[in-house]
Amino acid sequence: MNKKNSVITLITVLLFQSFSMAKEIYVSTHGDDKNKGTKASPYLSFEKALKDVKKYAGKEAVTVWFETGVYYLSQTIQLSSAYSGTAKHPVVFSALPNAKVSIKGSKKIEGLKWSAYKNGIYQTQLPQGLSVDQLFINNKRQIRARFPNYDYDNPLRDGKGYAHVKGGSNLRLDTWLGYDANAFSNKEWANPETGIVHAFQSHNWGNMQYRVKSIDRKAQKIHLGEGGFQMQRDYGIGGTGKHSSAYFVENIFEELDVAGEWFFNNNTNTLYYYPFKGEDLASARIEIPILKDLIQIKGNKDAPVKNIHIKGFTFTQSRYTFMNKYEPVARGDWAIHRGGAIYLEGTENCIITDCNFEYLGGNAVFMSAYNRDNKVVRSRFVHTGESAICFVGSPSAVRNYLTWDDVDLDGKNWIEMSENMDLKPGPKTPDYPKNCVAENNIIHDIGTIGKQTAGVFIAMSHKITAAHNTIYNCPRAGICINDGTWGGHIIEHNDIWETVRETGEHGPFNSWGRERQWKTRPGKIGNFDTKLTRLDAIDNTIIRNNRIANYRKSISAGNWTIDLDDGSSYFEIYNNLSLGSSIKLRDGMARKVFNNITVSAVPSGWHAWPKDSEDEIYKNIFVIAGTVPGKKAPTRNFIRTVKLPDDQEWSKNYNHNSYWNVNYPVNFDLAETFDITLWKAQGYDVDSYIGNPHFVDPLNGNYQVKEDSPVLKQGFKNFPMDKFGHEMTRILPFGADFEASKTVTLKGDVEAGHKAEIFYTTDGSEPTLKSIPYTAPFTVTKTTTVKAITFTDEGLASGFTAEATFTKVDQVTYPSWLSTLLAGKFEGEIEQERGALQKDVYGATMINIGEDPDLIDANGGYNYGCYIKLIKKRGRMWTNAGLSKGWVIQKVNGVDVPGVRELYKIVNTSKGKTLNVTAVKNYESKVFHVQVK
């Protein structure tokens, strides 16, 4: 029996045992806490049922059944070790079969008296003591009054709902941002201090929130108060033009000017709301979140909470957390709030299954510190304020725990902090998640507030499995491993697309590994001590059998499908299908990349490997096709190398790969300055194949190669193309544009049993047992929304309703890489690739770094200035000043220099003068005194 089936069997057996032989307690919205808690005489509240659970927990199996209804929690449900079950007798909290049960962290407000205020706005008095950060009307979260107004058509960073700053302090913690008076609100803010700024960091690695301190209309500045702790790194709000931070300001009364907006005056206890046309406030359901965490399961390593099962609920309407305490997470780039709708700490063998998490203010499921053998399975996560599933250990478990905030905010020195550091391998304490699983989940449209978030986030953990998850529509990562402590993770059979939608320099899968081997900021000589890499990454991490797609450019640099960033070491990457982008390896040890397929216009990114990295690249299929979005010239090369060792071979096993450049079948380059002959002369791909790999059916997603494909002789082995993502009810394809007709296939929930049936609709309605039974693939000929769900032979709905829209269009438009692949050639005029501007400036070859995404990524996010590629002998004025290859010149005499042309102009008019040149490298800034000859 494989691991996946054993997990499913364990859950099924345990739930069957608990349901068939349990002490049963019933809860109903029609019950009464004075009742007996039986099916005929149910309790009313979750809290009352807990008192009974405590009597039987650990002694016999206990099941608390919830009937259909909405259950409002007045306080967070606390489950301590006193509620623990055993493996044989678990404690189960479950919705009754087919029951629709919502657990809400909000308060329903009744008896409100609304009256007209002015300009279409209505007002009412709320009960005393309410703190209002969200307003739900008829289960829809409304928009707090803001500038600019919310863009319902495109709520993302590139929509009309964001403005752009005009300068800023650009240093966490920020003190101000500048705004463009011509584009700013013309309304006078009587109380600007109620406002909250939501702003992206200048490098687009995430966003931050600040309270407004004041506004200076004359100086065109918003002064900032508390905030900025929601992410790490020293870059803050700032920049100019297209590189400036996007932002909006909410909770300003005067900005309440369109339907759907609201404002709460805390001083007068008055709620203001601008209703939509025809909206009846007298009969509307009004709800205000009051709880941050809905359920906390908390014990400790000595007395853990064990064998708690939570099944079949919808968890919704929790409070925002973005102004609560955040903490920097090791030396990954992220900070995080330790909280979630379900929060687990000090637990073992707890299972969350078949639950729906939506419209939450923060994280959905958070496992903090000590957790063992827990599982989150068959659940759905949508519209969460932050991340979906988080596994985050305690800093106390990490030997020599360091963060970016130590340096950037506290002025400490990592090298000094690492003197006489503990050199024992592995964790220091057991306070971290281990052997936990996130499997068979649907995660989409998360990160509505926090943009530095993930579908699955792993930090300071060991042997975490993320398998068969479908993850899409995320502002940043689908799956992120924050650090190299302690490896052993398995990332497999996931289906990830449309991520990194609002940020950049990241990947759908992203990792860092800045542990004890990482001495100081990247790029410094002797920074990376290869002998220490196994102290923390004690087990290899495996990434296999995933489909990761990127159908569009990111907002800034990067967006690799698999992005192994600074220090990521000891990874095995195989049997992955990368579409629309490629793999990046940077600054790590012993990565084995084999038997993968990449089809993209984006070359692979091999950046800054240490000498003797032990990296291996073999038996892969690399296909280049089309153009990178935003460019006209088709891609010529397969690899973009940046800062690799130039005095030795950088891989001892780089061979038996297969290459096909559809754009240039003959006249292509392997790397920027290496054709295939020179490439082989360097010792790479001596036995590799050049030519068409002959995919079976790429239009319909089958990238296996045909039986007579020459790549099979290279040792490549086909892997399944139908095992990606969740295994509940699926619609294939997952929506599509079509011209004449489209064939639709439905797949049933694998756990519903062999006698299960799928029922579907084509009119957008919810499928029932009276809907159309699925017997074979069917064809749609007009724009159609298909919904489907699997029913067991007992008539019980299994999993969640699948939904996909098929849109009829005059002509289907494919991404450039796919249209080129399908045509077998680049269709269009092949233009000369201009690339980033490169120019000789008095003996130094310099590049506009802002026009080169790979250079931005490889140099830590610097997105403007002049990158020094090479200094020739006649460029002594630069070397005499101390400048060398790799520095990025950003200022001269205190004035920003955006690019090479501007720098050349300044130098050319400064003969005989000394220029104070500010340059950056490896996250450090330095002033050089350049004597212009």
Salt bridges, closest charged atoms under 4 A:
ASP52 OD1 - LYS55 NZ 3.48
GLU110 OE2 - LYS108 NZ 3.60
ASP133 OD2 - ARG319 NH2 3.89
GLU226 OE1 - ARG211 NE 2.99
GLU250 OE2 - ARG144 NH2 3.00
GLU250 OE2 - HIS198 NE2 2.86
GLU255 OE1 - LYS187 NZ 3.97
ASP257 OD2 - LYS187 NZ 3.07
GLU287 OE2 - LYS104 NZ 2.74
GLU287 OE2 - ARG285 NH1 3.61
ASP293 OD1 - LYS292 NZ 3.16
GLU327 OE1 - ARG338 NE 2.76
ASP333 OD1 - ARG233 NH1 2.75
ASP333 OD1 - ARG514 NH1 2.94
GLU348 OE1 - LYS306 NZ 3.84
ASP354 OD2 - LYS311 NZ 3.06
ASP354 OD1 - ARG378 NE 3.13
GLU358 OE1 - ARG380 NH1 3.73
ASP405 OD1 - ARG172 NH1 3.24
ASP408 OD1 - ARG521 NH2 2.72
ASP422 OD2 - ARG399 NH1 2.60
ASP431 OD1 - LYS301 NZ 3.81
ASP445 OD2 - HIS444 ND1 2.64
ASP445 OD1 - ARG501 NH2 3.87
GLU492 OE1 - ARG544 NE 2.76
ASP495 OD2 - ARG547 NH2 2.74
GLU498 OE2 - ARG552 NH1 3.48
GLU502 OE2 - LYS451 NZ 3.10
ASP529 OD1 - LYS531 NZ 3.18
ASP536 OD1 - ARG516 NH2 2.98
ASP539 OD2 - HIS462 NE2 2.69
ASP563 OD1 - LYS584 NZ 2.88
ASP565 OD1 - LYS584 NZ 3.41
ASP565 OD1 - ARG586 NE 3.86
ASP566 OD2 - ARG514 NH2 2.85
ASP566 OD1 - ARG586 NE 2.37
ASP615 OD1 - ARG591 NE 2.78
ASP647 OD2 - LYS611 NZ 2.70
GLU672 OE2 - ARG640 NE 2.59
ASP687 OD2 - HIS656 NE2 3.94
GLU727 OE1 - LYS4 NZ 2.71
ASP749 OD2 - ARG378 NH2 2.81
GLU751 OE1 - ARG378 NE 3.90
GLU803 OE1 - LYS787 NZ 3.97
ASP840 OD2 - LYS872 NZ 3.27
ASP840 OD2 - ARG874 NH2 3.04
ASP852 OD1 - ARG640 NH1 2.96
ASP854 OD2 - ARG640 NH1 3.62
ASP857 OD2 - LYS584 NZ 2.91
ASP857 OD2 - HIS607 ND1 3.26
GLU924 OE1 - LYS524 NZ 3.21
